């Protein structure tokens, strides 16, 4: 059985762990993780795991 996101309940394709100060218990999907990053750290963010073609 696949893991579900702790916030939205969708199936997780790539698992992200929330930061402790966010107060979230359990894994996050990429969309919810990105939303939380933008919420807590406003500004532009560059993903370091993005594949360049």
C-alpha positions in Angstrom: 0.0 0.0 0.0 1.3 3.4 -1.0 1.8 6.2 1.6 -0.7 9.1 1.7 0.2 12.7 2.2 -0.5 13.9 5.8 -2.1 17.1 4.6 -4.1 16.4 1.4 -4.4 12.6 1.7 -3.3 12.0 -1.9 -1.0 9.1 -2.8 2.7 10.0 -2.5 4.9 9.5 -5.5 8.0 11.2 -4.1 8.1 11.4 -0.3 9.1 14.6 1.5 9.6 15.0 5.3 8.2 18.2 6.9 10.4 20.5 8.9 9.9 20.1 12.6 8.8 23.6 13.2 5.9 23.1 10.8 4.2 20.8 13.4 3.2 18.2 10.8 3.4 14.5 11.8 4.0 12.3 8.7 5.2 12.5 5.1 4.1 15.1 2.5 3.6 15.0 -1.2 5.6 17.3 -3.4 2.8 19.8 -3.9 2.0 20.2 -0.2 5.8 20.4 0.7 6.2 23.2 -1.9 3.2 25.0 -0.5 4.6 24.8 3.0 8.0 26.0 1.9 6.4 29.0 0.2 4.3 29.7 3.3 7.2 29.6 5.7 10.0 30.9 3.5 8.5 33.4 1.0 10.5 34.2 -2.2 11.8 32.2 -5.2 13.0 28.7 -4.6 15.1 26.6 -6.9 14.7 22.8 -6.6 18.1 21.2 -6.4 16.8 17.8 -7.6 15.4 19.1 -10.8 16.7 17.3 -13.8 18.2 19.5 -16.5 17.8 18.4 -20.1 
